[in-house]
């Protein structure tokens, strides 16, 4: 018993004498490390009789635990003392003048998204949002992509690991699932736009695995193609900030609209600058059409009573066209030099009264 108390006192004295965490750790290893003095005592228990183990076991365990507690407390004290010393030595005079700091910039995608919202808000559209991770029902089935339909191959889809029931979720390939969620959440009329991130397994100068889309949806009893054409013309004039545009609607195919159309806009590429509304060139900018009757039935709407139209376009591509950005991949490169060149002031809030862009 006397030897144990003497050993404990010796170790505790060494702990108190430690001046830094390195010397404290040396004391810890010498006491309760693998070859430490207390660990050596613990190893002798195996050679003792049951009566001796019953008597000495609690003493040895109490010694080991007490030393560990003392080491931990001393470590905290040394850490706090070192922190206090550092805080005392690293004072900052906050009364000194600051150096000019580089200003932050609004990313072109954010700027263009805000411009789009401002235009459609002026026409009475609300903004709807939905999850990036979608079920097969919302991303495909409800949008008239039945199981096994070849149109599913139009989208290079990121499928996720099946759940316990074998159902696969996907990273949404378009923002159209939000159209379904909007129509199922409330009764018509609906008049919304849906900006957001979308995902497809594709990457080159004009495609990235993650990109941004905006879709529009209008559903009512009297919705018609003339209204769709007017809305798109007004949008293009406001977005490209021109007096007039000329658009061409070409027949196309999308599973969720019938009839379906792709829209070209008259432009001029001469001189290395894109001019909208003039010239002899045509450029595709979006897809649109009347909401397919099957889609209306999938959200429990009677297509004999309600009809709607929808459109979709790439926000990234609109930003490239309007601001002369040549490579889509630069949007996601996190290059501050690029952002300082193409970025926008935080005070440049888009509005139709003073102009959308700088």
C-alpha positions as CSV (number, residue, x, y, z in Angstrom):
1,X,0.0,0.0,0.0
2,X,2.9,2.4,0.9
3,X,4.6,1.7,-2.4
4,X,1.4,2.4,-4.4
5,X,0.9,5.7,-2.6
6,X,4.5,6.7,-3.1
7,X,4.2,5.8,-6.8
8,X,1.0,7.8,-7.2
9,X,2.6,10.8,-5.4
10,X,5.6,10.7,-7.7
11,X,3.5,10.6,-10.9
12,X,1.2,13.4,-9.7
13,X,4.2,15.6,-8.9
14,X,5.6,15.0,-12.4
15,X,2.2,15.9,-13.9
16,X,2.1,19.1,-12.0
17,X,5.6,19.9,-13.0
18,X,4.9,19.5,-16.8
19,X,5.2,22.9,-18.5
20,X,3.8,21.9,-22.0
21,X,1.7,19.2,-23.6
22,X,4.8,17.3,-24.9
23,X,6.3,16.9,-21.4
24,X,2.9,16.0,-20.0
25,X,2.5,13.3,-22.7
26,X,5.9,11.9,-21.7
27,X,4.7,11.6,-18.1
28,X,1.5,9.9,-19.3
29,X,3.4,7.3,-21.4
30,X,5.8,6.6,-18.5
31,X,2.9,6.0,-16.1
32,X,0.0,4.4,-18.0
33,X,1.5,3.8,-21.4
34,X,2.0,0.2,-22.6
35,X,5.3,-0.1,-20.7
36,X,4.5,2.4,-18.0
37,X,5.0,1.9,-14.3
38,X,1.2,1.7,-13.5
39,X,0.7,-0.7,-16.5
40,X,3.5,-2.9,-15.1
41,X,1.6,-3.1,-11.8
42,X,-1.6,-4.1,-13.6
43,X,0.3,-7.0,-15.3
44,X,1.2,-8.5,-11.9
45,X,-2.4,-9.2,-11.2
46,X,-2.3,-12.3,-13.4
47,X,0.3,-13.9,-11.1
48,X,-1.6,-13.2,-7.9
49,X,-3.9,-15.5,-6.0
50,X,-7.7,-14.8,-6.2
51,X,-7.6,-13.2,-2.7
52,X,-4.7,-10.9,-3.7
53,X,-6.4,-10.0,-6.9
54,X,-9.6,-9.1,-5.0
55,X,-7.6,-6.9,-2.7
56,X,-5.1,-5.2,-5.2
57,X,-7.3,-5.1,-8.3
58,X,-9.4,-2.1,-7.1
59,X,-6.3,-0.3,-5.9
60,X,-4.5,-0.6,-9.2
61,X,-7.6,0.4,-11.2
62,X,-8.2,3.4,-8.9
63,X,-4.5,4.4,-9.4
64,X,-4.7,4.1,-13.2
65,X,-8.0,6.0,-13.4
66,X,-6.8,8.7,-11.1
67,X,-3.6,9.3,-13.1
68,X,-5.6,9.4,-16.4
69,X,-8.0,12.0,-14.9
70,X,-5.1,14.1,-13.6
71,X,-3.4,14.0,-17.0
72,X,-6.6,15.1,-18.7
73,X,-7.1,18.0,-16.3
74,X,-3.5,19.2,-16.7
75,X,-3.8,18.9,-20.5
76,X,-6.8,21.2,-20.5
77,X,-5.1,23.7,-18.2
78,X,-2.0,23.8,-20.4
79,X,-4.1,24.2,-23.5
80,X,-6.1,27.1,-22.0
81,X,-2.9,28.8,-20.8
82,X,-1.4,28.5,-24.3
83,X,-4.5,29.9,-25.8
84,X,-4.5,32.8,-23.3
85,X,-0.9,33.6,-24.1
86,X,-1.6,33.5,-27.8
87,X,-4.6,35.8,-27.5
88,X,-2.6,38.2,-25.4
89,X,0.3,38.3,-28.0
90,X,-1.9,38.5,-31.2
91,X,-3.8,41.7,-30.5
92,X,-5.3,43.6,-33.4
93,X,-5.9,47.3,-33.3
94,X,-9.3,47.6,-34.8
95,X,-8.9,51.4,-35.0
96,X,-6.4,51.1,-37.8
97,X,-7.6,51.9,-41.3
98,X,-8.5,48.8,-43.4
99,X,-6.9,48.0,-46.7
100,X,-9.3,48.1,-49.7
101,X,-10.7,44.6,-50.3
102,X,-11.8,43.3,-53.7
103,X,-15.6,43.5,-54.1
104,X,-17.7,40.4,-54.5
105,X,-19.6,39.7,-57.7
106,X,-22.9,38.2,-58.5
107,X,-22.5,35.1,-60.7
108,X,-23.9,35.4,-64.2
109,X,-26.3,32.4,-63.6
110,X,-27.7,34.2,-60.5
111,X,-28.0,37.4,-62.5
112,X,-29.8,35.8,-65.4
113,X,-32.1,33.9,-63.1
114,X,-33.1,37.1,-61.4
115,X,-33.6,38.8,-64.8
116,X,-35.9,35.9,-65.9
117,X,-37.9,36.1,-62.6
118,X,-38.3,39.8,-62.9
119,X,-39.7,39.5,-66.5
120,X,-42.2,36.8,-65.7
121,X,-43.2,38.3,-62.4
122,X,-44.2,41.4,-64.4
123,X,-46.5,39.1,-66.5
124,X,-48.1,37.6,-63.4
125,X,-46.1,34.4,-63.0
126,X,-45.2,33.0,-59.6
127,X,-42.0,31.1,-58.9
128,X,-42.3,27.4,-57.9
129,X,-39.6,25.1,-56.6
130,X,-39.1,21.4,-56.0
131,X,-36.4,18.8,-54.9
132,X,-33.3,18.0,-56.9
133,X,-33.7,14.3,-56.0
134,X,-36.9,13.0,-57.6
135,X,-38.9,9.8,-57.8
136,X,-39.4,8.0,-61.1
137,X,-43.0,9.0,-61.1
138,X,-42.5,12.7,-61.0
139,X,-39.5,12.8,-63.3
140,X,-40.8,10.4,-66.0
141,X,-44.1,8.5,-65.5
142,X,-46.4,11.5,-64.7
143,X,-44.9,13.4,-67.6
144,X,-46.0,10.7,-70.1
145,X,-42.8,8.6,-70.1
146,X,-44.2,5.2,-69.3
147,X,-42.0,2.3,-68.3
148,X,-39.9,1.1,-71.2
149,X,-40.7,4.2,-73.3
150,X,-37.8,5.0,-75.7
151,X,-38.2,8.7,-74.9
152,X,-36.6,7.9,-71.5
153,X,-33.3,7.4,-73.4
154,X,-33.4,11.1,-74.5
155,X,-32.1,11.9,-71.0
156,X,-28.8,10.6,-69.7
157,X,-30.1,10.1,-66.2
158,X,-28.2,9.7,-62.9
159,X,-30.0,6.9,-61.1
160,X,-29.5,6.4,-57.4
161,X,-29.3,3.2,-55.4
162,X,-32.7,1.5,-55.1
163,X,-34.4,1.7,-51.7
164,X,-35.8,-1.2,-49.7
165,X,-38.7,-1.6,-52.0
166,X,-36.5,-1.6,-55.1
167,X,-37.6,1.9,-56.3
168,X,-34.9,4.1,-57.8
169,X,-34.7,7.8,-57.3
170,X,-33.0,10.0,-59.8
171,X,-31.3,13.4,-60.0
172,X,-34.0,15.3,-61.9
173,X,-33.2,15.6,-65.6
174,X,-35.4,18.6,-66.0
175,X,-37.5,21.0,-63.8
176,X,-40.7,19.5,-65.3
177,X,-41.4,17.4,-62.1
178,X,-42.3,20.7,-60.4
179,X,-45.0,21.2,-63.0
180,X,-46.6,17.9,-61.7
181,X,-46.2,18.9,-58.1
182,X,-47.7,22.3,-58.8
183,X,-50.8,20.8,-60.6
184,X,-51.3,18.2,-57.9
185,X,-51.0,20.6,-55.0
186,X,-53.8,23.0,-56.0
187,X,-56.7,23.5,-58.4
188,X,-56.2,25.5,-61.6
189,X,-55.6,28.1,-62.8
190,X,-51.8,27.8,-62.6
191,X,-49.3,30.4,-63.9
192,X,-45.7,29.6,-62.7
193,X,-42.1,29.5,-63.7
194,X,-39.7,27.0,-62.4
195,X,-36.0,27.9,-62.3
196,X,-33.6,25.3,-60.9
197,X,-30.7,22.9,-61.2
198,X,-31.0,19.8,-63.4
199,X,-28.6,16.9,-64.0
200,X,-27.6,14.8,-67.0
201,X,-24.6,12.6,-67.6
202,X,-23.0,14.8,-70.3
203,X,-20.0,17.1,-70.5
204,X,-18.5,19.2,-73.3
205,X,-18.2,22.9,-74.3
206,X,-22.0,23.3,-74.3
207,X,-23.1,20.6,-71.8
208,X,-22.3,20.0,-68.2
209,X,-23.5,17.2,-65.8
210,X,-25.3,19.9,-63.7
211,X,-26.9,22.8,-65.4
212,X,-29.8,25.2,-64.9
213,X,-33.2,25.3,-66.6
214,X,-36.3,27.4,-66.3
215,X,-39.8,26.2,-67.3
216,X,-43.1,27.9,-67.5
217,X,-46.5,26.4,-67.0
218,X,-50.0,27.9,-67.5
219,X,-53.1,25.8,-67.0
220,X,-56.7,27.1,-67.3
221,X,-59.9,26.5,-69.1
222,X,-59.1,28.9,-71.9
223,X,-55.3,28.6,-72.3
224,X,-54.2,28.6,-75.9
225,X,-51.3,28.7,-78.3
226,X,-51.7,32.4,-79.1
227,X,-51.2,33.2,-75.4
228,X,-48.0,31.0,-75.4
229,X,-46.6,32.8,-78.4
230,X,-47.3,36.3,-77.0
231,X,-45.6,35.4,-73.6
232,X,-42.5,34.1,-75.3
233,X,-42.2,37.1,-77.6
234,X,-42.6,39.5,-74.7
235,X,-40.0,37.5,-72.7
236,X,-37.4,37.6,-75.6
237,X,-37.9,41.3,-76.2
238,X,-37.4,42.1,-72.5
239,X,-34.6,39.7,-71.8
240,X,-32.4,40.6,-74.9
241,X,-33.5,44.3,-74.4
242,X,-34.6,44.8,-78.1
243,X,-37.6,46.6,-79.6
244,X,-38.8,43.7,-81.6
245,X,-38.1,40.0,-82.2
246,X,-39.1,37.6,-85.0
247,X,-39.7,34.0,-83.9
248,X,-40.3,30.8,-85.8
249,X,-42.1,27.8,-84.3
250,X,-41.0,24.4,-85.7
251,X,-42.8,21.1,-85.1
252,X,-40.9,18.9,-82.7
253,X,-41.5,16.1,-80.2
254,X,-41.6,16.1,-76.4
255,X,-43.5,13.3,-74.5
256,X,-45.2,15.8,-72.2
257,X,-46.6,18.3,-74.8
258,X,-48.8,17.8,-77.9
259,X,-48.3,19.6,-80.2
260,X,-44.7,20.2,-79.4
261,X,-42.5,23.0,-80.9
262,X,-39.0,24.3,-80.9
263,X,-38.6,28.0,-81.2
264,X,-36.0,29.8,-83.3
265,X,-35.3,33.5,-83.1
266,X,-34.0,35.8,-85.9
267,X,-30.5,36.9,-85.3
268,X,-27.2,38.2,-86.8
269,X,-23.8,36.7,-86.0
270,X,-21.7,38.9,-88.2
271,X,-18.8,40.9,-86.7
272,X,-18.4,38.4,-83.9
273,X,-21.3,39.8,-82.0
274,X,-24.8,38.3,-81.6
275,X,-27.6,40.7,-82.5
276,X,-31.2,39.6,-81.7
277,X,-34.1,40.7,-83.9
278,X,-32.1,41.4,-87.1
279,X,-30.1,39.6,-89.7
280,X,-30.7,36.5,-91.8
281,X,-29.7,33.8,-89.2
282,X,-32.0,31.7,-87.0
283,X,-31.1,30.3,-83.6
284,X,-33.0,27.8,-81.5
285,X,-33.6,29.1,-78.0
286,X,-36.3,26.9,-76.3
287,X,-38.9,24.2,-76.6
288,X,-42.6,24.5,-75.9
289,X,-46.0,23.1,-76.5
290,X,-49.5,22.4,-75.2
291,X,-49.6,20.2,-72.1
292,X,-50.3,16.6,-73.2
293,X,-53.8,15.3,-72.2
294,X,-52.1,12.3,-70.5
295,X,-50.2,14.6,-68.3
296,X,-53.4,16.4,-67.2
297,X,-55.0,13.0,-66.5
298,X,-52.0,12.0,-64.4
299,X,-52.6,14.9,-62.1
300,X,-56.4,14.3,-62.0
301,X,-57.4,17.1,-64.3
302,X,-60.0,16.6,-67.1
303,X,-58.4,17.5,-70.4
304,X,-61.9,18.2,-71.8
305,X,-62.2,21.0,-69.3
306,X,-58.6,22.2,-68.7
307,X,-55.7,22.8,-71.1
308,X,-52.3,24.3,-70.7
309,X,-49.1,25.2,-72.2
310,X,-45.5,24.8,-71.1
311,X,-42.0,25.9,-72.2
312,X,-38.5,25.2,-71.1
313,X,-35.1,26.8,-71.8
314,X,-31.5,26.6,-70.4
315,X,-30.5,29.5,-68.1
316,X,-26.8,28.8,-68.7
317,X,-27.3,29.0,-72.5
318,X,-29.3,32.3,-72.2
319,X,-26.5,33.7,-70.1
320,X,-23.9,32.7,-72.8
321,X,-26.0,34.3,-75.6
322,X,-26.7,37.5,-73.8
323,X,-23.3,38.1,-72.2
324,X,-21.0,36.5,-74.8
325,X,-19.6,33.7,-72.7
326,X,-18.1,31.1,-75.0
327,X,-17.7,28.0,-72.8
328,X,-20.4,26.6,-70.5
329,X,-17.8,24.8,-68.3
330,X,-16.4,28.2,-67.1
331,X,-19.6,28.7,-65.1
332,X,-18.5,26.0,-62.8
333,X,-14.7,26.5,-62.8
334,X,-14.6,28.6,-59.6
335,X,-12.1,31.0,-61.3
336,X,-12.2,34.4,-59.5
337,X,-10.6,36.1,-62.5
338,X,-13.5,34.9,-64.7
339,X,-16.1,35.9,-62.1
340,X,-14.6,39.4,-61.8
341,X,-14.7,39.8,-65.5
342,X,-18.3,38.5,-66.1
343,X,-19.7,39.0,-62.6
344,X,-22.3,41.7,-61.6
345,X,-22.4,44.2,-58.8
346,X,-24.5,43.1,-55.9
347,X,-26.4,46.4,-56.3
348,X,-27.4,45.5,-59.9
349,X,-30.8,44.2,-59.0
350,X,-32.7,43.4,-62.3
351,X,-35.9,45.3,-62.8
352,X,-37.9,46.3,-65.9
353,X,-38.1,50.0,-64.8
354,X,-34.4,50.8,-64.9
355,X,-33.2,48.0,-67.2
356,X,-32.3,44.3,-66.5
357,X,-28.5,44.4,-67.0
358,X,-25.7,46.9,-66.6
